[in-house]
């Protein structure tokens, strides 16, 4: 049984204090609940925001050349296609960047050049052919996924421009898989066989002859030194660079030739869907105007 002194009327003050506190809790209760919910929401959201913030400096550095490229493409193809096409190139370059970062290689932000594409500079050279091939195929793999997203949304929403973007994205990544020069395919086949450069070089010559294009002939000319270097006598250090295990060679072969087959099929499907809709896109990069 509690004992209180007469000088401290606890029971007289307790109801008032309890009433004030309960009123305060009732007033702040909903605010506190909302505050906790917001805190939990942002705690979960940080796992999605933080990876995006890592790419923010890259996006800012690339912003100038991106905007310039969009402006140039918009003059020819319209702003909607221009924005989508440049973003697809950005996704492609991010594929290279992610793999390079995975190997601990320092790279520059993507740089965009209208009608020539985009590129990143490796500040650290790959240590072997396997690493070079992985960085090389990272772009076409992520870029192909980006093209597939455009194609899929174009089908679902019945927007021919998105399907045309998907088709152009397929072609962009397929062309980059040509095994020659500084194209992605040229870097990938360093882990497979140097002999693949010969049909790749012949294909590039044929393409440049059938569809005259300054960019294609520039690639042909710039590829000549690399073709020579691959077939001259290698030093012992160079031979070690091209040493690849059998499992690595098989893995890269499946990824490389499988991606080529998938892109060729996807591009044909997209082309047929556009034809069925009676839409002949003037933005089809795989149908040069000069015959």
Secondary structure as the mmCIF struct_conf table of DSSP 4:
data_model
#
loop_
_struct_conf.conf_type_id
_struct_conf.id
_struct_conf.beg_label_comp_id
_struct_conf.beg_label_asym_id
_struct_conf.beg_label_seq_id
_struct_conf.end_label_comp_id
_struct_conf.end_label_asym_id
_struct_conf.end_label_seq_id
TURN_TY1_P TURN_TY1_P1 UNK A 6 UNK A 7
HELX_RH_AL_P HELX_RH_AL_P1 UNK A 10 UNK A 54
TURN_TY1_P TURN_TY1_P2 UNK A 55 UNK A 55
HELX_RH_AL_P HELX_RH_AL_P2 UNK A 56 UNK A 77
HELX_RH_AL_P HELX_RH_AL_P3 UNK A 79 UNK A 102
TURN_TY1_P TURN_TY1_P3 UNK A 103 UNK A 104
STRN STRN1 UNK A 107 UNK A 107
HELX_LH_PP_P HELX_LH_PP_P1 UNK A 108 UNK A 110
STRN STRN2 UNK A 111 UNK A 113
TURN_TY1_P TURN_TY1_P4 UNK A 114 UNK A 116
STRN STRN3 UNK A 117 UNK A 119
STRN STRN4 UNK A 122 UNK A 122
BEND BEND1 UNK A 123 UNK A 124
BEND BEND2 UNK A 127 UNK A 128
HELX_RH_AL_P HELX_RH_AL_P4 UNK A 129 UNK A 157
TURN_TY1_P TURN_TY1_P5 UNK A 158 UNK A 158
HELX_RH_AL_P HELX_RH_AL_P5 UNK A 160 UNK A 176
TURN_TY1_P TURN_TY1_P6 UNK A 177 UNK A 177
BEND BEND3 UNK A 178 UNK A 180
TURN_TY1_P TURN_TY1_P7 UNK A 181 UNK A 182
BEND BEND4 UNK A 183 UNK A 183
HELX_RH_AL_P HELX_RH_AL_P6 UNK A 184 UNK A 188
HELX_RH_3T_P HELX_RH_3T_P1 UNK A 189 UNK A 191
TURN_TY1_P TURN_TY1_P8 UNK A 192 UNK A 192
TURN_TY1_P TURN_TY1_P9 UNK A 194 UNK A 195
HELX_RH_AL_P HELX_RH_AL_P7 UNK A 196 UNK A 210
BEND BEND5 UNK A 211 UNK A 211
HELX_RH_AL_P HELX_RH_AL_P8 UNK A 214 UNK A 231
BEND BEND6 UNK A 232 UNK A 232
HELX_LH_PP_P HELX_LH_PP_P2 UNK A 233 UNK A 235
HELX_RH_AL_P HELX_RH_AL_P9 UNK A 236 UNK A 241
TURN_TY1_P TURN_TY1_P10 UNK A 242 UNK A 242
HELX_RH_AL_P HELX_RH_AL_P10 UNK A 246 UNK A 276
TURN_TY1_P TURN_TY1_P11 UNK A 277 UNK A 278
TURN_TY1_P TURN_TY1_P12 UNK A 282 UNK A 283
TURN_TY1_P TURN_TY1_P13 UNK A 285 UNK A 286
BEND BEND7 UNK A 287 UNK A 287
BEND BEND8 UNK A 289 UNK A 289
#
